[in-house]
Amino acid sequence: MTLKEAVLKSLEDINDITNYLAVLNHINDKNYYDFGGAKTPGSTISAVLGDFIRNGDTRVKRIKQEGGTYSYYLTKNEQNIGIEILSGDTETQIVKPIKVNKKKTYEERDLHILLSSYLKNTDTYSKTIFHEQSNGKDNNQIWTHPDMVGIKFLNLQTKASQNFLKSINRVDTFKLSSYELKREINSDSELKKAFFQAVSNSSWANYGYLVAFEFSDSLNEEMGRLNQSFGIGIIELDANPYQSKVLYPAIFRDLDFKTIDKLCKMNKEFEKFIEQTEKLMTANEKYVSGAEKELDEFCDSYFTNDTEVENYCKEKYIPTEQEEI
């Protein structure tokens, strides 16, 4: 493991809020990383944990304790930590995204696995929908359905609350999202074209997003205006997917079942996505884990560690070198 991977694995194992010394002890106990002759490994671990927060890496959060010290935990373990503990000063994503120098050598679809990895970290299942596989050869298909779709289930911890919500309204147990993905958006005309493509492609979903690897800083004001007027969220994707940022949140809308039905008729992959979702929602309790695994295998793949991300970006010429602007 790299040191970062050892820290993440230790936070996952500990499954609670913890400090840098406990993380260090766990790494040593499990032999996750060899510090060699390092004189101050504790300071090194503290710096790595701090870097997760400073870089806006959404996998890790921290809480300020009395006396000014910090405790850390893995974001995906949040459901397992008592609400009274997390009611304090929780910090994450505290810095503005750093722009990067980008080469024009990677393809738009090379970014899909970065987005799926970011979404998986937020417990969202995502699936690429290829417009060229839809019925008919009309180029306007790209304005009909999005590049990717996603679903996030409401994670209630008690069986009583789960059954209660399902008995009231099953639609409230999940949220469907739509993602329009672009390499870069540098001008007002590019922004408007991509934004209204996202508007068109997401009319069926609870949330619609426009995602790009790079947005020109000059577009911030116009992005805010469009977001306020039409409710489409905007995500800036990063080469480290866990440092991606929601620049503007999407506004919730009710599902449009007529359009969902139309998309199912048009595209078999979209229809299968809806089928897999329904299968998990209606599964008997003893079959839930199997249905969840089946949905996960059907959806897009995602990275499981930083080394995979770095190797992929290098292979696809996705720029990762950061430079201050």
Backbone bond lengths (Angstrom), bond angles and torsions (degrees), N, CA, C in turn:
res aa  C-N    CA-C-N  psi(-1)  N-CA   C-N-CA  omega(-1)  CA-C   N-CA-C  phi
1 M - - - 1.467 - - 1.524 110.61 -
2 T 1.319 115.55 151.24 1.455 119.68 165.28 1.525 107.77 -76.17
3 L 1.319 117.03 167.80 1.461 119.97 -179.54 1.532 110.86 -63.70
4 K 1.336 116.62 -40.40 1.472 119.42 178.54 1.518 110.85 -61.72
5 E 1.323 117.08 -42.14 1.462 120.43 179.96 1.522 110.89 -66.06
6 A 1.338 116.79 -36.10 1.464 120.47 177.29 1.517 111.11 -65.14
7 V 1.330 116.92 -39.28 1.469 120.77 177.99 1.527 110.33 -65.19
8 L 1.338 117.04 -45.69 1.464 120.85 179.59 1.524 111.26 -62.77
9 K 1.331 117.14 -42.06 1.466 120.86 179.73 1.525 110.55 -64.90
10 S 1.321 117.72 -38.06 1.461 121.40 178.82 1.523 111.39 -67.04
11 L 1.331 117.01 -42.27 1.471 120.40 176.64 1.520 110.53 -61.47
12 E 1.338 116.55 -38.49 1.460 120.49 178.37 1.530 110.52 -65.91
13 D 1.332 117.06 -43.15 1.459 121.04 179.88 1.525 111.40 -64.60
14 I 1.323 117.06 -45.19 1.460 121.75 -177.23 1.523 110.83 -65.33
15 N 1.338 117.07 -37.97 1.468 122.52 172.32 1.525 112.34 56.18
16 D 1.322 116.32 40.65 1.470 121.55 179.43 1.523 106.82 -165.67
17 I 1.331 116.72 172.97 1.453 118.27 173.65 1.529 108.25 -70.89
18 T 1.320 116.46 143.86 1.457 120.19 -174.64 1.519 109.33 -155.50
19 N 1.334 117.19 170.67 1.460 120.16 178.42 1.524 110.49 -112.61
20 Y 1.322 115.31 177.41 1.467 119.03 -172.11 1.528 112.14 -67.66
21 L 1.364 116.94 -30.17 1.461 119.13 -179.53 1.526 111.34 -69.62
22 A 1.343 116.45 -38.35 1.465 119.98 177.36 1.529 110.41 -65.71
23 V 1.333 116.23 -37.86 1.459 120.24 176.91 1.522 110.18 -63.92
24 L 1.334 116.82 -43.94 1.461 121.26 178.13 1.527 110.98 -59.58
25 N 1.336 116.72 -47.40 1.466 120.37 -179.92 1.526 111.68 -61.14
26 H 1.332 115.98 -38.83 1.465 119.79 -179.48 1.533 110.71 -67.11
27 I 1.326 116.06 -41.61 1.469 119.92 178.12 1.527 110.51 -60.22
28 N 1.337 116.09 -43.23 1.469 119.94 179.89 1.523 111.47 -68.15
29 D 1.332 117.00 -41.14 1.465 120.63 -179.30 1.524 111.55 -62.78
30 K 1.321 115.99 -38.94 1.466 120.66 -176.60 1.540 113.06 -92.79
31 N 1.349 115.47 -2.12 1.475 119.99 -178.05 1.529 112.29 55.92
32 Y 1.344 115.99 40.72 1.459 120.33 179.44 1.533 112.24 -73.89
33 Y 1.347 116.33 -25.06 1.465 119.46 -174.82 1.523 108.89 -153.84
34 D 1.322 116.24 141.38 1.456 122.19 179.08 1.525 108.73 -100.61
35 F 1.330 116.12 111.92 1.459 120.38 -178.80 1.529 112.09 -81.29
36 G 1.335 116.25 -5.02 1.456 118.87 178.68 1.518 111.13 60.04
37 G 1.312 115.62 -129.86 1.462 119.92 -179.06 1.515 113.66 -98.43
38 A 1.323 117.16 21.96 1.470 120.15 -178.88 1.521 110.36 -57.59
39 K 1.331 117.74 130.81 1.459 122.10 -177.20 1.527 112.41 -81.87
40 T 1.333 117.32 -28.50 1.478 119.94 -177.03 1.531 110.23 -131.85
41 P 1.326 118.38 66.03 1.471 120.21 -179.97 1.525 112.60 -62.61
42 G 1.334 116.49 -29.72 1.467 119.42 178.28 1.512 111.75 -62.08
43 S 1.321 116.69 -42.30 1.468 120.57 177.99 1.521 111.26 -65.25
44 T 1.329 115.33 -34.86 1.466 119.87 178.16 1.530 110.54 -64.59
45 I 1.342 116.98 -45.15 1.460 120.93 178.56 1.524 110.48 -63.40
46 S 1.320 117.10 -41.89 1.469 121.07 178.65 1.525 110.81 -60.58
47 A 1.337 116.48 -39.48 1.465 120.61 179.84 1.531 110.94 -68.38
48 V 1.341 116.62 -40.12 1.466 120.00 179.05 1.529 110.42 -63.52
49 L 1.328 116.99 -45.07 1.470 120.59 177.98 1.527 110.81 -61.10
50 G 1.331 116.16 -41.79 1.458 119.73 178.45 1.512 112.48 -64.29
51 D 1.348 116.39 -35.11 1.462 120.21 179.47 1.525 111.64 -64.68
52 F 1.349 117.78 -36.44 1.460 119.99 176.69 1.531 110.23 -55.95
53 I 1.329 116.75 -42.91 1.463 121.07 -178.17 1.524 110.86 -73.60
54 R 1.341 116.98 -47.08 1.467 120.74 -177.91 1.522 112.09 -62.56
55 N 1.334 116.75 -33.79 1.470 120.85 -179.31 1.521 113.06 -86.71
56 G 1.340 116.92 -0.06 1.457 119.69 179.07 1.507 113.39 70.38
57 D 1.345 117.95 27.84 1.466 121.48 179.24 1.528 108.33 -73.29
58 T 1.335 116.81 116.30 1.466 121.47 -171.12 1.522 113.53 -74.75
59 R 1.325 117.86 -2.74 1.463 119.37 179.85 1.520 112.75 -76.43
60 V 1.324 117.37 -21.62 1.463 121.39 -174.27 1.527 110.19 -126.29
61 K 1.330 116.10 139.54 1.459 122.16 173.00 1.521 109.26 -126.90
62 R 1.325 115.90 161.72 1.458 119.30 177.93 1.523 110.84 -136.75
63 I 1.319 115.34 156.71 1.460 122.95 179.83 1.516 108.17 -124.82
64 K 1.322 116.88 133.93 1.461 120.98 177.88 1.519 109.49 -82.01
65 Q 1.314 116.16 125.58 1.449 122.06 -178.72 1.526 110.35 -98.56
66 E 1.328 115.27 171.23 1.463 119.67 175.37 1.523 109.26 -61.72
67 G 1.330 115.64 140.24 1.449 120.12 -177.80 1.509 113.64 90.74
68 G 1.355 116.36 -1.47 1.456 120.35 175.46 1.510 115.20 86.80
69 T 1.347 118.73 4.10 1.462 120.65 177.19 1.524 110.18 -83.98
70 Y 1.338 116.24 167.28 1.454 121.33 -177.44 1.521 111.17 -122.49
71 S 1.322 115.26 144.93 1.459 122.72 169.55 1.525 108.00 -116.78
72 Y 1.335 115.91 151.65 1.461 121.67 -173.09 1.525 110.53 -124.97
73 Y 1.323 116.12 156.12 1.458 120.62 173.08 1.518 109.42 -155.55
74 L 1.334 115.02 161.46 1.454 121.46 178.87 1.526 109.00 -82.25
75 T 1.327 116.54 131.04 1.461 120.76 -175.84 1.523 112.10 -56.11
76 K 1.318 117.33 -40.22 1.460 119.25 -177.01 1.529 112.40 -71.45
77 N 1.349 117.65 -10.79 1.463 120.93 175.35 1.525 112.31 -92.60
78 E 1.334 116.74 4.55 1.458 121.26 -173.57 1.526 112.15 -57.20
79 Q 1.347 116.30 -36.05 1.466 120.07 -178.33 1.522 111.74 -64.91
80 N 1.332 117.20 -21.82 1.460 120.52 -176.18 1.526 113.22 -91.96
81 I 1.327 116.30 -4.51 1.460 120.62 -176.37 1.524 109.03 -104.16
82 G 1.324 116.71 136.45 1.466 121.36 -175.74 1.508 113.14 -57.31
83 I 1.322 116.67 139.93 1.469 122.18 -178.17 1.518 111.33 -62.43
84 E 1.352 117.27 -30.09 1.457 119.50 -179.71 1.521 111.40 -68.51
85 I 1.346 116.17 -26.72 1.460 120.17 177.88 1.524 110.54 -76.69
86 L 1.326 115.81 -39.48 1.458 120.56 -175.49 1.518 113.50 -83.14
87 S 1.326 117.96 -1.73 1.462 120.56 -178.24 1.519 112.03 -77.35
88 G 1.329 116.46 -0.11 1.449 120.37 179.35 1.506 112.27 -82.19
89 D 1.314 115.77 -154.08 1.467 122.57 -175.62 1.526 109.07 -87.20
90 T 1.333 116.89 88.81 1.458 121.49 -179.17 1.521 109.52 -89.04
91 E 1.329 116.68 131.56 1.456 120.84 -175.30 1.518 111.40 -120.19
92 T 1.306 116.20 139.96 1.459 122.23 171.30 1.522 108.24 -166.14
93 Q 1.298 117.39 153.75 1.460 123.04 177.34 1.524 111.73 51.69
94 I 1.327 117.55 56.82 1.451 120.62 -172.78 1.530 112.82 -96.81
95 V 1.327 117.55 1.73 1.450 119.46 179.07 1.514 110.37 -122.75
96 K 1.308 115.40 155.35 1.465 121.41 177.83 1.521 109.52 -72.27
97 P 1.332 118.55 143.79 1.467 120.43 179.06 1.525 111.96 -57.30
98 I 1.325 115.39 140.60 1.460 121.11 176.61 1.519 108.55 -92.25
99 K 1.298 116.23 125.14 1.467 120.23 177.77 1.523 109.92 -68.99
100 V 1.306 116.79 153.58 1.455 120.59 -179.26 1.517 110.37 -125.94
101 N 1.309 114.60 156.04 1.457 121.05 177.84 1.523 108.94 -80.67
102 K 1.298 117.98 116.96 1.462 121.08 -170.13 1.522 112.47 -110.08
103 K 1.321 115.51 133.54 1.455 121.81 174.08 1.525 108.40 -89.77
104 K 1.315 116.21 155.47 1.465 120.87 -175.99 1.534 110.60 -97.04
105 T 1.312 117.25 43.69 1.457 119.44 -172.03 1.530 113.59 -113.56
106 Y 1.310 117.82 -12.63 1.458 119.25 -178.94 1.528 109.78 -96.14
107 E 1.324 116.37 159.01 1.455 122.00 -179.80 1.528 110.50 -96.36
108 E 1.330 114.67 156.88 1.469 119.07 179.83 1.525 111.28 -57.20
109 R 1.323 116.40 -41.46 1.469 118.69 -176.86 1.527 113.05 -73.89
110 D 1.335 117.19 -12.01 1.459 119.35 171.40 1.524 111.07 -66.88
111 L 1.331 116.94 -18.51 1.462 121.35 -178.31 1.523 112.31 -84.64
112 H 1.331 117.98 -12.96 1.460 120.23 -173.73 1.523 112.38 -60.65
113 I 1.330 117.46 -40.78 1.455 119.48 -178.24 1.533 111.36 -69.97
114 L 1.336 117.22 -27.17 1.468 119.59 174.05 1.523 110.33 -66.56
115 L 1.344 115.22 -43.39 1.462 118.76 178.94 1.528 110.76 -67.28
116 S 1.328 117.85 -41.55 1.471 119.53 -179.94 1.524 110.93 -64.10
117 S 1.348 117.57 -33.87 1.470 120.88 177.67 1.520 110.78 -68.59
118 Y 1.337 116.68 -41.75 1.469 120.59 176.09 1.523 110.63 -61.38
119 L 1.326 116.65 -44.53 1.460 120.78 -178.08 1.521 111.36 -68.41
120 K 1.332 117.09 -38.66 1.466 119.96 179.10 1.513 110.84 -61.39
121 N 1.324 117.18 -34.03 1.462 121.01 178.32 1.523 111.76 -67.51
122 T 1.345 117.11 -18.21 1.465 121.34 176.01 1.530 110.84 -102.89
123 D 1.345 116.57 18.46 1.476 123.10 178.64 1.520 112.50 65.15
124 T 1.331 117.36 30.60 1.454 122.07 178.38 1.524 109.73 -108.59
125 Y 1.326 116.99 125.34 1.457 122.26 173.60 1.527 107.71 -81.99
126 S 1.330 117.58 134.38 1.462 119.70 -178.02 1.520 110.71 -132.80
127 K 1.338 115.09 153.29 1.460 121.60 -177.13 1.527 109.84 -144.29
128 T 1.337 116.51 130.59 1.461 121.38 174.11 1.529 109.68 -72.58
129 I 1.336 115.74 134.95 1.465 121.95 177.44 1.529 107.12 -115.12
130 F 1.328 116.78 110.95 1.463 121.19 -177.16 1.523 110.10 -83.54
131 H 1.343 116.89 113.33 1.461 120.18 -176.78 1.523 111.66 -65.14
132 E 1.352 116.84 -26.61 1.465 118.60 -179.31 1.527 112.22 -71.69
133 Q 1.338 117.97 -11.34 1.458 120.86 176.97 1.529 112.76 -93.05
134 S 1.323 116.90 -1.02 1.457 120.23 179.77 1.523 110.45 -74.57
135 N 1.327 115.55 160.43 1.460 120.78 178.63 1.520 110.31 -62.14
136 G 1.309 116.86 136.20 1.462 120.83 179.34 1.516 111.18 88.60
137 K 1.331 116.97 165.50 1.458 122.49 -176.93 1.528 111.90 -115.92
138 D 1.317 116.69 18.50 1.461 121.45 -177.19 1.530 109.66 -70.40
139 N 1.338 116.98 125.68 1.458 120.59 177.96 1.521 112.78 -63.07
140 N 1.334 116.93 -19.70 1.461 120.24 178.93 1.521 112.68 -71.71
141 Q 1.352 117.31 -2.96 1.465 119.97 175.58 1.521 110.67 -57.62
142 I 1.326 117.51 -29.73 1.463 120.48 -177.90 1.524 111.30 -66.94
143 W 1.336 117.49 -14.53 1.456 121.58 176.10 1.532 111.50 -97.54
144 T 1.328 116.86 2.39 1.456 120.50 -175.78 1.519 112.68 -98.99
145 H 1.320 116.37 -44.46 1.464 117.87 176.44 1.523 110.04 -133.13
146 P 1.331 117.76 158.32 1.468 122.12 -170.35 1.520 112.65 -80.60
147 D 1.327 115.63 176.85 1.464 121.24 176.39 1.529 110.94 -71.23
148 M 1.327 116.68 -39.32 1.452 121.06 -179.07 1.522 109.92 -140.50
149 V 1.331 115.68 151.40 1.457 121.73 173.76 1.521 108.14 -123.58
150 G 1.317 115.85 155.41 1.456 119.44 -179.13 1.510 111.53 -144.41
151 I 1.339 116.21 156.21 1.455 121.00 176.02 1.519 109.16 -138.19
152 K 1.317 115.50 136.76 1.464 122.52 176.93 1.520 108.40 -125.88
153 F 1.329 115.52 128.99 1.459 120.66 -178.75 1.515 110.07 -95.78
154 L 1.322 115.60 143.38 1.455 120.92 175.88 1.520 108.83 -68.29
155 N 1.321 116.45 123.23 1.469 121.24 -174.30 1.518 109.75 -98.93
156 L 1.323 116.29 85.59 1.458 121.13 174.35 1.524 109.03 -87.02
157 Q 1.342 117.13 141.39 1.450 120.20 -170.05 1.525 113.80 -92.83
158 T 1.319 118.39 -18.16 1.468 119.59 -178.57 1.517 110.12 -110.83
159 K 1.322 115.34 145.71 1.459 120.82 -179.79 1.522 110.91 -63.52
160 A 1.335 117.54 -36.20 1.464 120.83 -179.35 1.520 110.91 -62.43
161 S 1.343 117.64 -45.34 1.470 120.44 -179.05 1.521 110.92 -68.23
162 Q 1.344 117.05 -35.47 1.462 120.23 178.13 1.524 110.99 -63.23
163 N 1.317 116.74 -48.73 1.466 120.82 -179.47 1.525 111.60 -65.57
164 F 1.337 116.05 -36.52 1.463 120.46 -179.45 1.521 110.53 -63.84
165 L 1.342 117.01 -45.33 1.459 120.28 -178.75 1.523 110.76 -66.62
166 K 1.334 117.00 -42.32 1.454 119.99 -179.77 1.523 111.74 -62.90
167 S 1.327 116.63 -34.96 1.459 119.81 -179.05 1.520 111.90 -71.53
168 I 1.328 116.68 -23.75 1.468 120.55 179.85 1.521 110.69 -84.77
169 N 1.320 116.25 -56.34 1.472 120.03 -176.04 1.519 109.42 -161.25
170 R 1.311 116.76 105.39 1.460 121.28 -176.93 1.533 111.94 -62.52
171 V 1.327 117.63 -27.63 1.469 120.49 -179.22 1.522 111.05 -60.46
172 D 1.338 117.02 -29.28 1.453 120.46 -178.18 1.523 113.55 -75.43
173 T 1.329 118.32 -5.02 1.458 120.54 -178.35 1.525 112.79 -86.70
174 F 1.333 118.86 -2.80 1.458 121.40 -179.74 1.520 109.57 -152.02
175 K 1.342 115.61 162.35 1.452 122.19 176.23 1.532 108.57 -135.03
176 L 1.340 116.55 130.60 1.461 122.78 179.32 1.533 110.17 -100.99
177 S 1.327 115.59 137.40 1.463 120.84 -178.48 1.523 110.79 -127.49
178 S 1.328 114.75 156.50 1.458 122.96 -179.00 1.529 108.20 -126.09
179 Y 1.343 116.92 137.86 1.469 121.21 -176.32 1.528 110.67 -129.78
180 E 1.328 115.83 123.53 1.463 122.40 173.29 1.524 106.54 -104.26
181 L 1.328 117.21 119.99 1.458 121.57 -169.74 1.529 111.54 -112.08
182 K 1.347 116.53 132.62 1.459 122.82 178.76 1.524 109.56 -130.91
183 R 1.337 115.34 154.10 1.466 119.68 175.86 1.516 110.66 -68.02
184 E 1.315 116.60 -55.42 1.459 120.76 -177.97 1.521 109.63 -154.44
185 I 1.317 115.08 151.83 1.462 121.72 178.10 1.526 106.92 -132.18
186 N 1.337 115.26 112.21 1.460 120.02 -170.30 1.522 114.86 -114.16
187 S 1.334 117.84 -12.49 1.463 119.57 -176.39 1.518 110.31 -134.48
188 D 1.315 114.91 165.06 1.460 120.72 -179.79 1.528 111.00 -62.06
189 S 1.327 116.77 -39.25 1.467 119.67 -179.24 1.528 111.00 -68.55
190 E 1.343 116.93 -39.31 1.469 120.18 176.62 1.527 110.54 -63.24
191 L 1.329 116.14 -40.76 1.465 120.36 179.71 1.512 111.21 -62.72
192 K 1.321 116.91 -47.34 1.467 119.72 -177.65 1.527 111.44 -64.83
193 K 1.324 117.14 -41.90 1.459 119.57 179.45 1.528 110.88 -62.15
194 A 1.329 115.97 -47.58 1.466 119.77 -179.05 1.527 110.99 -67.30
195 F 1.318 116.65 -39.29 1.461 120.39 -177.37 1.525 111.11 -64.34
196 F 1.320 116.59 -45.99 1.465 118.45 -177.70 1.528 111.68 -76.70
197 Q 1.321 117.19 -19.72 1.462 119.21 168.29 1.521 109.06 -66.47
198 A 1.339 116.35 -41.17 1.465 120.45 176.82 1.527 110.97 -64.76
199 V 1.330 117.24 -39.58 1.468 121.03 176.89 1.524 110.19 -59.61
200 S 1.331 116.04 -47.18 1.458 120.93 -178.39 1.523 112.12 -64.93
201 N 1.326 116.36 -41.02 1.460 121.04 -173.89 1.526 114.13 -80.36
202 S 1.318 117.73 -12.05 1.464 119.95 -173.75 1.521 113.22 -113.99
203 S 1.321 117.55 12.39 1.467 120.00 -174.73 1.528 112.66 -61.98
204 W 1.332 117.24 -20.37 1.454 121.81 -176.97 1.531 113.30 -87.48
205 A 1.349 117.75 -18.47 1.462 122.57 -165.71 1.527 112.55 -95.50
206 N 1.340 115.66 163.88 1.466 121.06 173.25 1.525 111.02 -68.48
207 Y 1.341 116.32 -37.99 1.461 121.37 -178.85 1.530 109.09 -135.96
208 G 1.316 115.91 138.77 1.455 121.73 175.80 1.521 110.31 -119.85
209 Y 1.342 116.47 138.42 1.461 120.63 -178.75 1.524 111.39 -132.93
210 L 1.331 115.19 143.79 1.453 123.17 166.26 1.523 106.67 -103.52
211 V 1.332 117.04 126.79 1.455 122.57 -176.75 1.523 108.97 -121.94
212 A 1.330 116.97 135.31 1.471 120.34 175.55 1.521 109.41 -144.99
213 F 1.329 114.84 152.91 1.463 120.71 178.54 1.526 110.84 -75.91
214 E 1.318 116.35 -25.03 1.460 119.31 178.69 1.521 110.14 -150.70
215 F 1.317 115.52 131.61 1.458 122.68 171.27 1.529 108.43 -117.00
216 S 1.324 116.86 137.28 1.459 120.14 173.83 1.531 109.37 -66.80
217 D 1.341 116.18 137.21 1.463 120.67 179.69 1.524 112.18 -59.53
218 S 1.321 117.05 -26.43 1.462 120.84 -177.69 1.528 112.30 -68.72
219 L 1.343 117.42 -10.29 1.467 120.96 -174.68 1.523 113.09 -97.06
220 N 1.326 117.58 -0.22 1.468 120.33 -174.45 1.521 112.95 -56.81
221 E 1.315 116.59 -45.68 1.474 119.81 -177.61 1.528 111.03 -64.77
222 E 1.332 116.81 -42.83 1.459 120.14 -179.40 1.529 110.77 -69.41
223 M 1.322 117.66 -36.37 1.468 120.26 176.56 1.522 110.28 -61.03
224 G 1.326 116.49 -42.26 1.454 120.32 178.79 1.523 112.16 -63.66
225 R 1.339 116.26 -39.99 1.465 119.80 -179.85 1.523 110.72 -65.96
226 L 1.332 116.40 -45.88 1.463 120.47 -179.99 1.528 111.52 -64.04
227 N 1.309 115.81 -40.27 1.459 120.14 178.50 1.523 111.31 -62.03
228 Q 1.312 116.48 -43.46 1.461 120.47 -179.53 1.524 111.47 -67.34
229 S 1.324 116.90 -34.75 1.461 120.81 -177.00 1.522 113.14 -78.44
230 F 1.347 117.13 -36.45 1.470 119.78 -171.17 1.527 114.25 -119.76
231 G 1.326 117.65 -9.40 1.458 120.14 173.77 1.509 116.45 77.77
232 I 1.348 118.21 7.69 1.463 120.86 177.16 1.525 108.73 -80.62
233 G 1.333 116.31 127.81 1.449 120.35 178.42 1.519 111.68 -77.77
234 I 1.328 117.12 162.50 1.458 122.36 -178.54 1.522 108.93 -131.53
235 I 1.334 115.84 127.29 1.465 122.56 -179.61 1.518 109.08 -119.92
236 E 1.328 116.72 131.12 1.467 121.08 172.22 1.518 107.96 -97.89
237 L 1.334 116.25 115.93 1.453 122.92 -176.76 1.525 109.88 -83.05
238 D 1.328 116.43 141.03 1.458 121.37 -179.29 1.527 109.61 -116.54
239 A 1.333 116.91 154.32 1.460 120.60 176.68 1.521 110.90 -60.01
240 N 1.325 116.86 -33.36 1.464 121.12 165.51 1.519 105.83 -89.98
241 P 1.335 119.35 101.50 1.469 120.49 -170.04 1.520 113.96 -57.78
242 Y 1.347 116.86 -25.99 1.458 119.76 -177.43 1.521 112.13 -76.73
243 Q 1.330 117.01 -9.08 1.460 121.13 175.74 1.530 111.34 -102.04
244 S 1.319 116.67 10.69 1.469 120.38 174.91 1.524 109.43 -64.86
245 K 1.321 116.61 153.95 1.462 121.14 -173.04 1.525 111.66 -127.86
246 V 1.320 116.23 136.55 1.463 121.44 168.22 1.525 106.30 -83.52
247 L 1.330 116.57 102.81 1.461 120.44 -178.58 1.522 111.30 -73.49
248 Y 1.342 115.90 -38.27 1.463 121.75 178.01 1.529 107.91 -140.48
249 P 1.325 118.48 125.89 1.473 120.76 -177.35 1.518 111.63 -73.85
250 A 1.326 115.71 151.00 1.463 121.10 176.64 1.522 109.79 -82.09
251 I 1.329 115.98 152.78 1.470 122.50 178.28 1.528 108.88 -96.45
252 F 1.315 116.20 135.14 1.465 121.85 -177.72 1.530 111.47 -67.56
253 R 1.343 115.17 139.80 1.470 122.06 174.55 1.526 108.51 -136.70
254 D 1.321 115.75 154.08 1.460 119.79 175.26 1.522 110.05 -69.90
255 L 1.323 116.31 151.15 1.459 120.89 179.03 1.525 111.00 -66.81
256 D 1.333 116.30 143.47 1.460 122.90 175.05 1.526 107.16 -103.00
257 F 1.338 116.77 95.84 1.461 120.60 -172.83 1.531 112.32 -70.59
258 K 1.317 118.00 -26.66 1.462 119.74 176.97 1.528 110.62 -65.76
259 T 1.332 115.91 -42.35 1.460 119.18 178.54 1.519 110.90 -70.05
260 I 1.330 118.19 -37.36 1.457 121.18 175.50 1.521 110.34 -58.86
261 D 1.347 116.49 -42.48 1.458 120.91 178.17 1.526 110.72 -62.86
262 K 1.333 116.95 -41.24 1.464 121.72 178.61 1.526 110.83 -62.19
263 L 1.335 116.55 -43.79 1.456 120.47 -179.06 1.530 111.54 -67.35
264 C 1.330 116.07 -35.36 1.472 119.61 176.83 1.525 110.96 -62.65
265 K 1.328 116.82 -37.86 1.470 120.92 178.57 1.529 110.81 -70.09
266 M 1.327 116.64 -32.39 1.456 121.19 -176.13 1.523 113.18 -79.07
267 N 1.344 116.53 -38.64 1.458 119.98 -168.48 1.527 110.84 -133.72
268 K 1.334 116.72 119.11 1.463 122.05 -176.35 1.526 112.31 -65.69
269 E 1.329 116.73 -34.19 1.458 119.52 179.85 1.525 110.89 -67.14
270 F 1.328 116.58 -41.26 1.459 120.29 176.63 1.526 110.23 -63.68
271 E 1.335 116.66 -42.62 1.461 120.78 178.77 1.536 110.64 -61.09
272 K 1.336 116.39 -41.19 1.467 120.02 179.45 1.528 110.30 -66.37
273 F 1.326 117.41 -37.31 1.461 121.22 177.47 1.524 110.48 -60.31
274 I 1.325 116.77 -45.40 1.466 121.17 178.30 1.531 110.00 -64.97
275 E 1.315 117.74 -40.04 1.462 121.26 178.96 1.534 110.88 -62.68
276 Q 1.328 116.90 -44.94 1.464 120.38 -179.42 1.528 111.22 -65.23
277 T 1.326 115.62 -36.93 1.463 120.31 177.63 1.517 110.75 -63.78
278 E 1.331 115.84 -46.77 1.468 120.45 -179.66 1.526 110.45 -64.00
279 K 1.312 116.70 -36.04 1.466 121.01 -179.31 1.525 110.77 -63.68
280 L 1.327 116.60 -41.21 1.457 120.03 178.75 1.522 111.48 -69.88
281 M 1.322 116.70 -40.71 1.469 120.87 -178.32 1.520 112.27 -63.44
282 T 1.327 117.20 -34.70 1.462 120.74 -173.44 1.525 112.76 -102.10
283 A 1.328 117.54 4.53 1.457 120.74 -176.42 1.523 111.00 -66.67
284 N 1.328 115.66 141.83 1.449 121.29 171.12 1.524 108.67 -61.14
285 E 1.320 116.92 151.00 1.470 121.34 -173.76 1.522 112.75 -51.66
286 K 1.330 118.55 -40.55 1.458 120.42 -176.35 1.530 112.58 -75.40
287 Y 1.337 116.96 -10.93 1.466 120.46 179.63 1.528 112.67 -107.17
288 V 1.322 117.89 1.89 1.459 121.25 -175.59 1.528 111.48 -61.48
289 S 1.336 118.05 -46.25 1.465 120.42 -177.22 1.524 111.13 -62.07
290 G 1.350 117.19 -38.10 1.460 120.46 177.85 1.510 112.18 -66.39
291 A 1.344 116.84 -42.16 1.463 121.08 178.95 1.527 110.74 -66.70
292 E 1.328 116.39 -36.30 1.459 120.78 178.59 1.524 110.54 -66.49
293 K 1.319 117.20 -41.67 1.470 121.36 177.75 1.524 110.56 -64.03
294 E 1.328 116.53 -39.97 1.458 120.92 179.99 1.525 111.04 -64.16
295 L 1.329 116.97 -42.12 1.465 121.17 177.34 1.526 110.28 -63.84
296 D 1.319 116.79 -42.90 1.457 121.39 -178.93 1.524 110.72 -62.50
297 E 1.321 117.80 -40.30 1.467 121.74 179.40 1.523 111.78 -70.69
298 F 1.329 117.35 -31.69 1.464 120.91 178.58 1.526 110.96 -72.24
299 C 1.315 116.94 -36.72 1.463 121.19 -175.96 1.526 111.26 -73.11
300 D 1.329 116.03 175.37 1.461 121.71 -177.66 1.525 111.13 -62.20
301 S 1.331 115.36 149.13 1.458 120.32 174.57 1.527 109.38 -71.63
302 Y 1.322 115.76 165.66 1.463 121.04 -178.48 1.524 108.44 -151.08
303 F 1.318 116.37 161.35 1.453 121.48 -179.16 1.530 110.39 -78.75
304 T 1.331 115.03 149.16 1.465 119.79 178.51 1.519 112.80 -112.36
305 N 1.332 117.64 -9.59 1.463 119.27 176.56 1.524 109.92 -156.64
306 D 1.331 115.58 168.70 1.462 121.45 -175.02 1.525 112.32 -67.83
307 T 1.332 117.25 -32.29 1.459 119.81 -179.73 1.525 111.02 -62.41
308 E 1.336 116.36 -41.34 1.466 120.26 176.99 1.520 110.83 -60.75
309 V 1.322 116.58 -42.18 1.467 120.81 179.50 1.528 110.35 -61.74
310 E 1.325 116.27 -49.08 1.468 120.75 -177.42 1.527 111.46 -62.04
311 N 1.320 116.80 -43.87 1.471 120.09 -179.80 1.525 111.36 -65.19
312 Y 1.334 116.55 -39.72 1.467 120.43 -179.77 1.530 110.49 -65.41
313 C 1.324 116.89 -46.96 1.465 120.14 -179.03 1.527 110.99 -61.96
314 K 1.324 115.92 -36.56 1.463 119.49 177.78 1.521 110.47 -66.62
315 E 1.337 116.52 -42.92 1.461 121.54 -179.07 1.527 111.88 -64.97
316 K 1.339 116.73 -37.87 1.465 121.41 -176.47 1.528 112.99 -94.35
317 Y 1.330 117.28 3.28 1.466 122.05 -179.04 1.531 112.03 61.09
318 I 1.321 115.86 32.50 1.459 120.35 174.25 1.519 107.24 -83.04
319 P 1.320 119.06 118.38 1.472 121.33 -172.50 1.521 112.18 -66.96
320 T 1.316 115.73 136.86 1.456 121.72 178.99 1.518 112.15 -124.67
321 E 1.331 117.11 -13.59 1.458 120.18 -178.90 1.513 109.30 -68.88
322 Q 1.331 116.16 125.66 1.469 121.15 -176.20 1.521 111.10 -95.85
323 E 1.314 114.33 145.80 1.455 119.39 175.48 1.509 108.82 -142.33
324 E 1.293 117.55 140.07 1.454 122.69 179.15 1.510 110.15 -69.00
325 I 1.327 116.06 146.27 1.464 121.02 177.54 1.514 108.22 -114.01
